[in-house]
Amino acid sequence: MNNVVTFNLETKNKEDSYPILFQRKKENKILTIKSKFGKELKISKDHPILTPQGMIEAGKLMRLMLKN
């Protein structure tokens, strides 16, 4: 199994980690969010994303981005 990069909220550092659980669910809407550095993230609308304002669900973050 491949490792993934995670973000430790306590130490504020990136860490390599190995998934211990995969969760699958039927999601008919996948969002694509592009960072200011050009990286793309394909994610379900209810998945939390760490922002300077804290954890925000991807769907809510997209709505906030479209307002600005």
Disulfide bonds with the S-S distance in Angstrom:
none
